[in-house]
Amino acid sequence: MPTKHIKTENALIGVGAELLALLDRDKTASRLFHDLQHERRENDLATIHFDWFLLAVDFLFTIGAVRFESGLIKKLNQ
């Protein structure tokens, strides 16, 4: 969660929101990570490490926002 020491764009919930916005179609983990890094460079945000990306994907899976099927990350419509 964001705090006075962790900016929203670096918190798991913020990264998760970015990932959901990028899931306009089903994507592999590597494609989604690449798209995230590209989007962050475009918006002058710091890039994140792959392990933090995976934690954000795990968070989204845990709350039922995405699923992993046939090698693709799929956004669930709720």
VEXMAR-992984 format. One record per atom (N, C-alpha, C): z, x, y; atom name. Coordinates in nm, 3 decimals, always signed. Example, Ala and Ser with C-alpha at 12.3 -4.5 7.8 and 13.67 -1.06 7.14 Angstrom:
+0.780,+1.319,-0.569,N
+0.780,+1.230,-0.450,CA
+0.780,+1.320,-0.330,C
+0.708,+1.285,-0.225,N
+0.714,+1.367,-0.106,CA
+0.787,+1.290,+0.003,C
//
This chain:
+0.000,+0.083,-0.118,N
+0.000,+0.000,+0.000,CA
+0.000,+0.088,+0.125,C
-0.062,+0.041,+0.230,N
-0.062,+0.116,+0.355,CA
+0.079,+0.126,+0.412,C
+0.109,+0.239,+0.470,N
+0.236,+0.260,+0.539,CA
+0.206,+0.335,+0.667,C
+0.310,+0.375,+0.738,N
+0.284,+0.453,+0.858,CA
+0.232,+0.593,+0.824,C
+0.245,+0.634,+0.697,N
+0.197,+0.765,+0.654,CA
+0.066,+0.757,+0.576,C
+0.027,+0.639,+0.530,N
-0.097,+0.622,+0.454,CA
-0.183,+0.519,+0.525,C
-0.299,+0.562,+0.570,N
-0.391,+0.471,+0.638,CA
-0.447,+0.370,+0.538,C
-0.484,+0.254,+0.589,N
-0.538,+0.147,+0.504,CA
-0.661,+0.195,+0.427,C
-0.748,+0.272,+0.491,N
-0.870,+0.316,+0.423,CA
-0.843,+0.418,+0.312,C
-0.722,+0.471,+0.305,N
-0.687,+0.566,+0.199,CA
-0.594,+0.505,+0.094,C
-0.540,+0.387,+0.122,N
-0.452,+0.319,+0.026,CA
-0.538,+0.254,-0.083,C
-0.479,+0.238,-0.200,N
-0.555,+0.179,-0.311,CA
-0.610,+0.042,-0.276,C
-0.535,-0.037,-0.205,N
-0.583,-0.171,-0.170,CA
-0.703,-0.163,-0.074,C
-0.703,-0.066,+0.015,N
-0.815,-0.047,+0.106,CA
-0.939,+0.005,+0.035,C
-0.920,+0.103,-0.053,N
-1.032,+0.157,-0.131,CA
-1.085,+0.048,-0.224,C
-0.995,-0.031,-0.282,N
-1.037,-0.141,-0.368,CA
-1.124,-0.242,-0.292,C
-1.086,-0.272,-0.169,N
-1.166,-0.364,-0.087,CA
-1.305,-0.307,-0.061,C
-1.312,-0.176,-0.035,N
-1.442,-0.112,-0.016,CA
-1.527,-0.122,-0.142,C
-1.464,-0.100,-0.257,N
-1.538,-0.106,-0.383,CA
-1.591,-0.247,-0.409,C
-1.510,-0.348,-0.383,N
-1.557,-0.484,-0.403,CA
-1.676,-0.515,-0.312,C
-1.672,-0.465,-0.190,N
-1.783,-0.487,-0.097,CA
-1.911,-0.418,-0.146,C
-1.896,-0.306,-0.218,N
-2.012,-0.232,-0.268,CA
-2.067,-0.289,-0.399,C
-1.993,-0.377,-0.463,N
-2.036,-0.433,-0.591,CA
-2.124,-0.556,-0.569,C
-2.235,-0.536,-0.499,N
-2.331,-0.644,-0.479,CA
-2.408,-0.672,-0.608,C
-2.404,-0.576,-0.699,N
-2.463,-0.591,-0.833,CA
-2.380,-0.505,-0.927,C
-2.396,-0.522,-1.057,N
-2.323,-0.442,-1.154,CA
-2.364,-0.295,-1.142,C
-2.266,-0.205,-1.150,N
-2.294,-0.063,-1.133,CA
-2.214,+0.021,-1.232,C
-2.269,+0.138,-1.264,N
-2.193,+0.234,-1.343,CA
-2.084,+0.292,-1.253,C
-1.983,+0.353,-1.315,N
-1.876,+0.415,-1.237,CA
-1.931,+0.526,-1.148,C
-2.023,+0.606,-1.200,N
-2.077,+0.715,-1.120,CA
-2.160,+0.664,-1.002,C
-2.236,+0.557,-1.022,N
-2.315,+0.498,-0.912,CA
-2.223,+0.440,-0.805,C
-2.117,+0.370,-0.849,N
-2.023,+0.311,-0.754,CA
-1.951,+0.420,-0.675,C
-1.912,+0.528,-0.742,N
-1.846,+0.639,-0.673,CA
-1.942,+0.702,-0.572,C
-2.065,+0.723,-0.611,N
-2.166,+0.780,-0.520,CA
-2.185,+0.689,-0.398,C
-2.196,+0.559,-0.422,N
-2.214,+0.464,-0.312,CA
-2.094,+0.464,-0.218,C
-1.974,+0.474,-0.275,N
-1.853,+0.479,-0.194,CA
-1.852,+0.602,-0.104,C
-1.884,+0.717,-0.162,N
-1.885,+0.840,-0.083,CA
-1.991,+0.832,+0.028,C
-2.106,+0.777,-0.003,N
-2.212,+0.763,+0.096,CA
-2.167,+0.671,+0.209,C
-2.108,+0.559,+0.174,N
-2.061,+0.462,+0.274,CA
-1.952,+0.523,+0.362,C
-1.863,+0.601,+0.302,N
-1.756,+0.665,+0.380,CA
-1.812,+0.769,+0.476,C
-1.912,+0.845,+0.433,N
-1.975,+0.942,+0.524,CA
-2.042,+0.871,+0.640,C
-2.108,+0.760,+0.613,N
-2.176,+0.682,+0.717,CA
-2.078,+0.630,+0.821,C
-1.956,+0.598,+0.778,N
-1.855,+0.540,+0.867,CA
-1.752,+0.641,+0.915,C
-1.782,+0.769,+0.897,N
-1.694,+0.878,+0.941,CA
-1.552,+0.867,+0.883,C
-1.543,+0.827,+0.758,N
-1.415,+0.823,+0.687,CA
-1.410,+0.941,+0.591,C
-1.289,+0.983,+0.560,N
-1.272,+1.095,+0.467,CA
-1.318,+1.053,+0.327,C
-1.385,+1.144,+0.258,N
-1.422,+1.116,+0.119,CA
-1.295,+1.118,+0.034,C
-1.302,+1.053,-0.080,N
-1.186,+1.051,-0.169,CA
-1.221,+1.122,-0.299,C
-1.119,+1.165,-0.369,N
-1.139,+1.231,-0.497,CA
-1.166,+1.126,-0.606,C
-1.232,+1.170,-0.711,N
-1.269,+1.079,-0.820,CA
-1.146,+1.015,-0.884,C
-1.035,+1.089,-0.895,N
-0.916,+1.031,-0.957,CA
-0.859,+0.917,-0.874,C
-0.867,+0.925,-0.742,N
-0.820,+0.817,-0.655,CA
-0.915,+0.697,-0.667,C
-1.044,+0.725,-0.680,N
-1.143,+0.620,-0.705,CA
-1.110,+0.546,-0.834,C
-1.079,+0.620,-0.940,N
-1.047,+0.557,-1.069,CA
-0.920,+0.474,-1.060,C
-0.822,+0.521,-0.985,N
-0.700,+0.442,-0.967,CA
-0.732,+0.310,-0.895,C
-0.822,+0.313,-0.799,N
-0.861,+0.191,-0.728,CA
-0.934,+0.096,-0.823,C
-1.021,+0.150,-0.909,N
-1.090,+0.066,-1.007,CA
-0.988,+0.006,-1.105,C
-0.892,+0.086,-1.149,N
-0.786,+0.036,-1.237,CA
-0.708,-0.076,-1.170,C
-0.678,-0.058,-1.042,N
-0.607,-0.161,-0.966,CA
-0.688,-0.291,-0.965,C
-0.818,-0.281,-0.938,N
-0.903,-0.399,-0.935,CA
-0.909,-0.467,-1.072,C
-0.914,-0.387,-1.177,N
-0.914,-0.442,-1.314,CA
-0.782,-0.514,-1.342,C
-0.671,-0.453,-1.300,N
-0.539,-0.510,-1.325,CA
-0.521,-0.645,-1.257,C
-0.576,-0.661,-1.137,N
-0.560,-0.789,-1.067,CA
-0.672,-0.888,-1.102,C
-0.760,-0.849,-1.194,N
-0.864,-0.940,-1.241,CA
-0.983,-0.955,-1.148,C
-1.008,-0.855,-1.065,N
-1.120,-0.861,-0.971,CA
-1.248,-0.804,-1.030,C
-1.236,-0.715,-1.129,N
-1.353,-0.655,-1.192,CA
-1.330,-0.648,-1.343,C
-1.440,-0.628,-1.414,N
-1.431,-0.599,-1.558,CA
-1.533,-0.490,-1.590,C
-1.513,-0.428,-1.703,N
-1.600,-0.321,-1.749,CA
-1.669,-0.369,-1.875,C
-1.802,-0.375,-1.871,N
-1.877,-0.428,-1.984,CA
-2.009,-0.354,-1.999,C
-2.037,-0.307,-2.119,N
-2.162,-0.237,-2.148,CA
-2.189,-0.121,-2.053,C
-2.083,-0.049,-2.017,N
-2.098,+0.068,-1.930,CA
-2.110,+0.036,-1.782,C
-2.091,-0.091,-1.745,N
-2.105,-0.131,-1.605,CA
-1.976,-0.193,-1.553,C
-1.948,-0.170,-1.427,N
-1.837,-0.236,-1.358,CA
-1.894,-0.362,-1.295,C
-1.832,-0.475,-1.327,N
-1.883,-0.605,-1.281,CA
-1.776,-0.673,-1.196,C
-1.817,-0.723,-1.082,N
-1.726,-0.798,-0.995,CA
-1.715,-0.939,-1.048,C
-1.591,-0.986,-1.058,N
-1.566,-1.122,-1.106,CA
-1.558,-1.216,-0.986,C
-1.631,-1.324,-0.991,N
-1.626,-1.423,-0.883,CA
-1.511,-1.518,-0.911,C
-1.426,-1.531,-0.813,N
-1.308,-1.617,-0.832,CA
-1.306,-1.727,-0.730,C
//
